[in-house]
Amino acid sequence: MHKAVGHDTATDASTVTPTDWVVGACMLLPRDSFEQASGFDEGYFMNSEEIDLQRRLRAVGIPSIVVGSITLTHQGGGSSDPLRRRQWLVKSRERYAQNGDTRWP
């Protein structure tokens, strides 16, 4: 499923790899870089805001990097009804495409 939604599953624990985007649940960057890219676009809800931010960070020379030795495990159940999550995802992808970058990472 991760490959189907565009996640890069090729990284391993021994690598540090440049990538198009990383999951926002575990994204670390200096505050001044966040502010230089104007932070999160509040027009997004639940999905894609971190992808949009990383596109804007890249535009000012700040890459996205995966550090393969770092992992994050989500404990517990889902956050919302799966149908609602799909609707939010589709709406966010449409917004991303309308913001001028038609390439989905």
C-alpha positions as a Markdown table, in Angstrom:
| # | Residue | x | y | z |
|---|---|---|---|---|
| 1 | Met | 0.0 | 0.0 | 0.0 |
| 2 | His | 2.9 | 2.4 | 0.8 |
| 3 | Lys | 4.2 | 2.2 | -2.8 |
| 4 | Ala | 0.7 | 2.7 | -4.2 |
| 5 | Val | 0.4 | 6.1 | -2.5 |
| 6 | Gly | 3.9 | 7.3 | -3.5 |
| 7 | His | 5.9 | 6.4 | -0.4 |
| 8 | Asp | 9.6 | 5.6 | -1.1 |
| 9 | Thr | 10.1 | 2.1 | 0.4 |
| 10 | Ala | 13.7 | 1.6 | -1.0 |
| 11 | Thr | 15.6 | 3.2 | 1.9 |
| 12 | Asp | 17.3 | 1.1 | 4.5 |
| 13 | Ala | 18.8 | 1.6 | 7.9 |
| 14 | Ser | 22.3 | 2.1 | 6.5 |
| 15 | Thr | 21.6 | 5.0 | 4.2 |
| 16 | Val | 21.0 | 8.7 | 4.3 |
| 17 | Thr | 19.0 | 9.4 | 1.1 |
| 18 | Pro | 17.8 | 12.6 | -0.6 |
| 19 | Thr | 14.1 | 12.2 | -1.5 |
| 20 | Asp | 11.1 | 14.2 | -2.9 |
| 21 | Trp | 9.4 | 14.3 | 0.5 |
| 22 | Val | 9.2 | 12.8 | 3.9 |
| 23 | Val | 6.2 | 12.0 | 6.1 |
| 24 | Gly | 5.3 | 15.1 | 8.2 |
| 25 | Ala | 4.8 | 13.0 | 11.4 |
| 26 | Cys | 8.6 | 12.8 | 11.8 |
| 27 | Met | 10.1 | 15.8 | 10.0 |
| 28 | Leu | 12.8 | 17.8 | 11.6 |
| 29 | Leu | 14.0 | 21.2 | 10.3 |
| 30 | Pro | 15.3 | 24.5 | 11.8 |
| 31 | Arg | 12.6 | 27.0 | 12.6 |
| 32 | Asp | 14.2 | 29.7 | 10.4 |
| 33 | Ser | 14.0 | 27.3 | 7.4 |
| 34 | Phe | 10.4 | 26.7 | 8.2 |
| 35 | Glu | 9.7 | 30.4 | 8.3 |
| 36 | Gln | 11.8 | 31.1 | 5.2 |
| 37 | Ala | 9.4 | 28.8 | 3.3 |
| 38 | Ser | 6.3 | 30.5 | 4.9 |
| 39 | Gly | 5.4 | 27.5 | 7.1 |
| 40 | Phe | 2.5 | 25.2 | 6.5 |
| 41 | Asp | -0.3 | 26.3 | 4.2 |
| 42 | Glu | -3.4 | 26.2 | 6.5 |
| 43 | Gly | -5.6 | 25.6 | 3.4 |
| 44 | Tyr | -4.7 | 21.9 | 3.7 |
| 45 | Phe | -6.5 | 19.6 | 6.2 |
| 46 | Met | -4.9 | 16.4 | 7.3 |
| 47 | Asn | -3.0 | 15.5 | 4.2 |
| 48 | Ser | -0.3 | 17.0 | 1.9 |
| 49 | Glu | 0.6 | 20.0 | 3.9 |
| 50 | Glu | 4.1 | 18.6 | 4.6 |
| 51 | Ile | 4.5 | 17.7 | 0.9 |
| 52 | Asp | 3.6 | 21.3 | -0.1 |
| 53 | Leu | 6.0 | 22.7 | 2.5 |
| 54 | Gln | 8.9 | 20.5 | 1.3 |
| 55 | Arg | 8.3 | 21.6 | -2.3 |
| 56 | Arg | 8.6 | 25.2 | -1.1 |
| 57 | Leu | 11.7 | 24.4 | 1.0 |
| 58 | Arg | 13.3 | 22.8 | -2.0 |
| 59 | Ala | 12.6 | 26.0 | -4.0 |
| 60 | Val | 14.8 | 27.9 | -1.5 |
| 61 | Gly | 17.6 | 25.2 | -1.6 |
| 62 | Ile | 16.6 | 23.0 | 1.4 |
| 63 | Pro | 16.4 | 19.3 | 0.5 |
| 64 | Ser | 14.4 | 16.5 | 2.0 |
| 65 | Ile | 16.6 | 13.7 | 3.4 |
| 66 | Val | 15.6 | 10.3 | 4.7 |
| 67 | Val | 17.8 | 9.0 | 7.6 |
| 68 | Gly | 17.2 | 5.3 | 7.3 |
| 69 | Ser | 18.3 | 4.5 | 10.9 |
| 70 | Ile | 15.4 | 6.5 | 12.3 |
| 71 | Thr | 12.0 | 4.9 | 12.6 |
| 72 | Leu | 8.7 | 6.0 | 14.0 |
| 73 | Thr | 5.9 | 3.6 | 15.0 |
| 74 | His | 2.3 | 4.8 | 15.3 |
| 75 | Gln | 0.7 | 3.3 | 18.4 |
| 76 | Gly | -3.0 | 2.7 | 18.6 |
| 77 | Gly | -5.8 | 2.9 | 16.2 |
| 78 | Gly | -6.6 | 5.2 | 13.3 |
| 79 | Ser | -7.4 | 8.9 | 13.7 |
| 80 | Ser | -10.6 | 9.0 | 11.7 |
| 81 | Asp | -13.1 | 7.0 | 9.6 |
| 82 | Pro | -11.2 | 5.5 | 6.5 |
| 83 | Leu | -13.8 | 7.0 | 4.0 |
| 84 | Arg | -13.3 | 10.5 | 5.5 |
| 85 | Arg | -9.5 | 10.1 | 5.3 |
| 86 | Arg | -9.8 | 9.2 | 1.6 |
| 87 | Gln | -11.9 | 12.3 | 1.0 |
| 88 | Trp | -9.4 | 14.5 | 2.8 |
| 89 | Leu | -6.5 | 12.9 | 0.8 |
| 90 | Val | -8.3 | 13.5 | -2.6 |
| 91 | Lys | -9.2 | 17.1 | -1.7 |
| 92 | Ser | -5.6 | 17.8 | -0.6 |
| 93 | Arg | -4.1 | 16.3 | -3.8 |
| 94 | Glu | -6.4 | 18.5 | -5.8 |
| 95 | Arg | -5.3 | 21.5 | -3.9 |
| 96 | Tyr | -1.7 | 20.6 | -4.4 |
| 97 | Ala | -2.2 | 20.3 | -8.1 |
| 98 | Gln | -4.0 | 23.7 | -8.2 |
| 99 | Asn | -1.1 | 25.4 | -6.5 |
| 100 | Gly | 0.9 | 25.2 | -9.6 |
| 101 | Asp | 3.0 | 22.0 | -9.3 |
| 102 | Thr | 1.2 | 19.3 | -11.2 |
| 103 | Arg | 3.8 | 16.7 | -10.4 |
| 104 | Trp | 2.7 | 14.5 | -7.5 |
| 105 | Pro | 5.9 | 13.4 | -5.6 |
